[in-house]
Amino acid sequence: MRPRSGPTVQHRVLAARLRILREQAGVSLRAAADALDAHPATVRRIERAETGLDARQVAGLLRRYGAPPAVAEPILTGLGAANLPGWWHQWRDAMESWQQDVIGVESSASLVRTWHPALVPELLRTSAYAAGLYRIRYPDDTPARRERRLELLRERRRRLSERGAALWALLPAAALHTRVGDAETMAGQRRALAEAMELQHITVQVVPLDHPPHALTAMPPLHLLRVPAPEIGDQAVLETPGVRVDLIDDPDAVMAHRIRLDAACAAAPPPGTPLPL
C-alpha cells in the first residue's frame, strides 16, 4: 500500500473507472460495500482515490459489477503502478498537506492556467523571489527546510517544461511593484518573467495598474488544471490564503471558475504585450 502522499493521476483514473463501472451496473454504495463485507465509506474512499487500491477489494468490486475480462484485466494489471508514490513523495517534509493532492494532478496536467491577485504566480517565481516569500510565510523554517521547498518548486518547473505542458498565467502589474526581497531579487524576477514570455509553452498576461476591474479583481489565487484523462476532467484549485485550499472537481463549479478566468484574460492586454514599467 502506498504511503500517503497524494494520489497520482494513474490512481485517480482507476478509482474513477471503478465508480463509473458501479454506476453503469446500477449498484449502490451499500451493495458494493456488502460485496467487500465493508462499510459504504470504504467504497467511497476507494472511488475518491483517498486510500490505496487493494487488489483483493478491487477484484471483489469488479466481480460485483459484472465487469468482463476485457474491462477488468487492465484495471487489475494497473494496480501496481497506481499504488506507487508520486515523484513528489520525497519532498513530503517540505509540503503542506493540500499540496500533495494538487501536485498529484499538476504533475500530469497538459495545461496549467493560473491567476494571482498580488504576486508573481508560483510556477514563474525565481528561487530568490520564492525564498523571500518563504521567509515571510514560514518564519520558523530552518535554512535546510527552506531549501527543500525551493528544490520542490524547481522540480515542479522542470517537469512542467520537460513534458511540454502549457502554462498560462494572469497577474496584476501590482505584483511587479510588490517588493519581495531586495532590489536585485525583483530585477531578477522581472528578467525571468520577460524571458518566460518568449517561451513557446508559456503565456503571460499582465493587467496594468490603471486597468478597470475585471472578472477576477479581488478574487483569491485560482488555478485550472487540464489532465488528458477523460475519467478525471478539469480540476480547479482555489486558495484562501491562511485559511484553506480547495481542489475542486465538480464540473459545474470548474466551468464557473473557467468562465471567470476566460473573461479576465479577454479583458487584459493580449499575450506578447511587453511588461509594464
CORVENBEL-V350437 format. One record per pair of residues at least 4 apart in sequence whose ideal C-beta (glycine too) atoms are under 7 Angstrom apart, sorted by sequence separation. I is the first residue (numbers start at 0). J is the second residue. D is the distance in whole Angstrom. If there is no record, write none. Layout:
[[I,J,D] [I,J,D]]
This chain:
[[6,10,4] [8,12,6] [9,13,7] [10,14,6] [11,15,6] [12,16,6] [13,17,7] [14,18,7] [15,19,6] [16,20,6] [17,21,6] [18,22,6] [19,23,6] [20,24,6] [26,30,5] [27,31,7] [28,32,6] [29,33,6] [30,34,7] [37,41,4] [39,43,6] [40,44,6] [41,45,7] [42,46,6] [43,47,6] [53,57,6] [54,58,6] [55,59,6] [56,60,6] [57,61,6] [58,62,7] [59,63,6] [60,64,6] [66,70,4] [67,71,7] [68,72,5] [71,75,6] [72,76,6] [73,77,6] [77,81,6] [78,82,6] [84,88,4] [90,94,6] [94,98,4] [97,101,6] [98,102,5] [99,103,6] [101,105,6] [102,106,6] [104,108,6] [119,123,5] [124,128,5] [125,129,7] [126,130,6] [127,131,7] [128,132,7] [129,133,6] [130,134,6] [132,136,6] [133,137,5] [134,138,7] [140,144,4] [142,146,6] [143,147,7] [144,148,7] [145,149,7] [146,150,6] [147,151,7] [148,152,7] [149,153,6] [150,154,6] [151,155,6] [152,156,7] [153,157,6] [154,158,6] [155,159,6] [156,160,6] [157,161,6] [158,162,6] [170,174,5] [172,176,7] [173,177,6] [180,184,3] [182,186,6] [183,187,6] [184,188,6] [185,189,6] [186,190,6] [187,191,6] [188,192,6] [189,193,6] [190,194,6] [191,195,6] [192,196,7] [206,210,5] [212,216,4] [239,243,5] [249,253,6] [250,254,6] [251,255,7] [252,256,7] [253,257,6] [254,258,6] [255,259,7] [256,260,6] [257,261,6] [258,262,6] [259,263,6] [260,264,6] [261,265,6] [262,266,6] [263,267,6] [268,272,4] [6,11,5] [21,26,5] [26,31,5] [32,37,5] [44,49,4] [45,50,6] [52,57,6] [61,66,4] [66,71,4] [94,99,6] [115,120,5] [119,124,5] [124,129,4] [140,145,5] [159,164,5] [179,184,6] [180,185,7] [196,201,7] [226,231,5] [247,252,5] [248,253,7] [32,38,6] [35,41,7] [44,50,5] [105,111,6] [179,185,7] [195,201,5] [215,221,7] [238,244,5] [247,253,6] [32,39,4] [45,52,7] [113,120,4] [133,140,7] [159,166,6] [178,185,6] [196,203,5] [206,213,7] [91,99,7] [195,203,6] [225,233,5] [236,244,7] [237,245,5] [32,41,6] [113,122,7] [119,128,6] [224,233,7] [21,31,6] [29,39,5] [32,42,5] [61,71,4] [223,233,6] [224,234,5] [236,246,6] [237,247,6] [28,39,4] [31,42,5] [45,56,7] [111,122,7] [192,203,7] [133,145,5] [223,235,5] [224,236,7] [234,246,6] [235,247,4] [61,74,7] [234,247,7] [28,42,5] [175,189,6] [221,235,7] [222,236,4] [234,248,5] [28,43,6] [87,102,5] [130,145,6] [133,148,6] [221,237,6] [232,248,7] [57,74,7] [58,75,6] [235,252,7] [57,75,7] [85,103,6] [219,237,6] [220,238,4] [232,250,6] [235,253,5] [87,106,7] [130,149,6] [219,238,5] [234,253,7] [86,106,7] [129,149,6] [219,239,5] [233,253,5] [35,56,5] [54,75,7] [57,78,6] [85,106,6] [219,240,7] [235,256,5] [126,149,5] [129,152,6] [35,59,5] [54,78,5] [34,59,5] [35,60,7] [34,60,7] [52,78,5] [126,153,7] [17,45,6] [18,46,4] [124,152,7] [17,46,6] [31,60,6] [34,63,4] [52,81,6] [52,82,6] [14,45,6] [51,82,5] [121,152,7] [14,46,5] [31,63,6] [14,47,7] [122,155,7] [172,205,5] [223,256,7] [14,48,4] [122,156,6] [166,200,7] [172,206,6] [223,257,6] [165,200,5] [166,201,5] [167,202,4] [168,203,5] [169,204,5] [170,205,6] [171,206,5] [172,207,5] [173,208,6] [221,256,6] [164,200,7] [172,208,5] [11,48,5] [26,63,6] [122,159,6] [163,200,6] [223,260,6] [10,48,5] [26,64,6] [13,52,6] [221,260,6] [17,57,7] [24,64,4] [24,65,6] [6,48,4] [10,52,7] [17,60,6] [21,64,6] [20,64,5] [122,166,6] [215,259,6] [123,168,6] [214,259,4] [215,260,7] [20,66,6] [132,179,6] [111,159,7] [120,168,5] [131,179,4] [214,262,4] [215,263,4] [131,180,3] [213,262,7] [214,263,5] [1,51,5] [120,170,6] [213,263,4] [0,51,4] [93,144,6] [119,170,6] [128,179,5] [106,158,6] [128,180,6] [102,155,7] [111,164,6] [127,180,6] [131,184,6] [213,266,4] [93,147,4] [110,164,7] [213,267,7] [92,147,6] [93,148,5] [109,164,6] [110,165,5] [111,166,5] [112,167,5] [113,168,5] [114,169,5] [115,170,5] [116,171,6] [119,174,5] [108,164,6] [109,165,7] [117,173,6] [118,174,5] [128,184,6] [90,147,6] [94,151,7] [117,174,6] [127,184,4] [16,74,6] [93,151,5] [115,174,7] [118,177,6] [90,150,7] [117,177,6] [127,187,6] [128,188,4] [204,264,6] [13,74,6] [90,151,4] [206,267,5] [207,268,7] [125,187,5] [125,188,5] [204,267,4] [205,268,7] [13,77,6] [87,151,7] [124,188,7] [204,268,6] [125,191,5] [204,270,6] [203,270,7] [9,77,7] [13,81,5] [202,270,5] [207,275,5] [119,188,6] [123,192,6] [205,274,6] [205,275,6] [9,80,5] [10,81,4] [9,81,4] [123,195,6] [119,192,7] [7,81,7] [7,85,5] [4,84,5] [5,85,6] [1,82,5] [4,85,6] [193,274,6] [0,82,7] [1,83,6] [2,84,6] [192,274,7] [1,84,5] [4,87,7] [4,88,4] [189,274,7] [4,91,5] [5,99,3] [169,263,6] [4,99,5] [5,100,5] [8,103,7] [169,264,6] [7,103,6] [8,104,7] [5,102,7] [6,103,5] [5,103,4] [169,267,6] [8,107,4] [175,274,7] [114,215,5] [116,217,7] [116,218,6] [116,219,7] [172,275,5] [116,220,7] [115,220,5] [114,220,6] [114,221,5] [113,222,5] [112,222,7] [111,222,7] [112,223,4] [111,224,6] [110,225,4] [108,224,4] [109,225,6] [108,225,6] [109,226,7] [108,226,5] [109,227,5] [105,224,6] [107,226,5] [104,224,5] [104,226,6] [104,234,5] [101,236,5] [101,246,6] [100,246,5] [114,260,6] [97,244,4] [112,260,6] [114,263,7] [16,230,6] [15,230,4] [12,228,5] [15,231,6] [8,226,6] [12,230,5] [12,231,6] [8,228,6] [11,231,6] [8,231,7]]
